[in-house]
Amino acid sequence: MRCLSFFAAIITALSSVGCATTTRERALSIALEEVAHRKLPLPEIYTVHVGELIAAVELSPSYKLWRVDLGVPGRKEPLYRLTIHQSKGTVSDFTDCRAQGKPQSAL
């Protein structure tokens, strides 16, 4: 009986591996680490917006992402936009919005 409860404990522990999700706070930390790793400037005072996204891909199960926008107060567009995979805790996408030109009107 002791052996059976030991195996039950191991199965329970193994089944919970990979179920941990990245929190909103951890997503922000990952984003700041990525900006520092890329040696990109970030002003002393900056704005943060963290939102949740759901990626739905054909023929694959959907998964959750965090979108982290780091910007300058008073500016509509962020400086950097990162997408963090919630279950993996990895950066899925990084956009340096400073490099994007303003769209020009066709008129």
Secondary structure as the mmCIF struct_conf table of DSSP 4:
data_model
#
loop_
_struct_conf.conf_type_id
_struct_conf.id
_struct_conf.beg_label_comp_id
_struct_conf.beg_label_asym_id
_struct_conf.beg_label_seq_id
_struct_conf.end_label_comp_id
_struct_conf.end_label_asym_id
_struct_conf.end_label_seq_id
HELX_RH_AL_P HELX_RH_AL_P1 ARG A 2 SER A 16
TURN_TY1_P TURN_TY1_P1 VAL A 17 GLY A 18
HELX_RH_AL_P HELX_RH_AL_P2 ARG A 24 HIS A 37
TURN_TY1_P TURN_TY1_P2 ARG A 38 LYS A 39
BEND BEND1 GLU A 44 ILE A 45
STRN STRN1 THR A 47 ALA A 55
TURN_TY1_P TURN_TY1_P3 GLU A 58 LEU A 59
BEND BEND2 SER A 60 SER A 60
STRN STRN2 TYR A 63 GLY A 71
TURN_TY1_P TURN_TY1_P4 PRO A 73 GLY A 74
BEND BEND3 LYS A 76 GLU A 77
BEND BEND4 LEU A 79 LEU A 79
STRN STRN3 TYR A 80 HIS A 85
TURN_TY1_P TURN_TY1_P5 GLN A 86 LYS A 88
STRN STRN4 VAL A 91 ASP A 96
HELX_RH_3T_P HELX_RH_3T_P1 CYS A 97 ALA A 99
BEND BEND5 GLN A 100 GLN A 100
HELX_LH_PP_P HELX_LH_PP_P1 GLY A 101 SER A 105
#
